[in-house]
Amino acid sequence: MAHDVEMAKEDRIKVLICEDEIIVSMDIMFMMEDLGYDVVGQCASVRDGLALLENEQPDAAILDVRVKDGEVFPLARELEKR
């Protein structure tokens, strides 16, 4: 179900998705965009997530606890510092 969310892109909450199962990641992305969030990046590893965190400056993240290169706790701690 799509929501009628009309916001300027710069006013939307920026979200990073770190999920190593591509179908799940895409599904989350579509749901978040339908709800009016700006998905600024998707990744499948902590390393890529840290790079996206630095480059895209998301406001929030949806994190799978375990991805292909380990647990995402370092990524969560880095996001919390911001």
N, C-alpha and C positions, 0 to 999 in steps of 0.2 A: 504494500500500500504506500503510494507516494504521498508525501505531505507537501502542501503548498507553502514552501518557505522561501520568501523573497528577501534576501539580504545581500547587501553589497559584499563582494568577495573579501574585501579588507575587514569587514565586520564579523565574518564567520570565525568560529573557533577552529583552529588548525590542529589536525589530528595526524599522528603517525601510527601506522599499523605494522607490528612486528609479528609475523606468523609464517611458519615454514611450509604450511600446506596451502598451495596457491588457490585452490577452490574456496577454502575457508576465508582466506585473505580477501579475495575478490568479493565474496558475499558480504563480508563486513564492510568493505569499501562502499559497495552499492547501498547498503542500509544506512551508513553514516551520511553519505551524500544525499540520499532521499530525505534524511532528517535535517539537512541544512548545514552539515559540517563540511569543512574544507579538508579533504584528505590530501596532505602534502607529501606523503610518501608511504611506500610499502617496502618491507624488507623481510628477508628470511634468516638473517643472522644478527648477532649482537654487533659485530664489526660494522656491518652496513647500517644498522640502526644508529650507532654512535655518529657515523658520518652524516646521516640524514638529520639527526638531532642538531648537529653543528650548522649544517647548511640551511635547513628549513625552519628552525626555531619553532617547533610545534608547541601548542598550549597544553596538549594532552596526548596520551598514547594508549593504544590497546595492545597489550603484550601477551603473547603465548609464553607460558612459564619456561618451557624448554624448546629451543630452536636448534638448528643444525650445528651450531658451534658452542652450545652450552646453555646455561640458564641466563635469563634476561635481567637479573638483579642489578648488574652494573649499569645497564641502560636505564632502569627505573631510578637508581640512585642519582644518575647524572641529570635526568629530567627533574627530579625533586629539587636539585640545587638551583634550578632556574626559576 
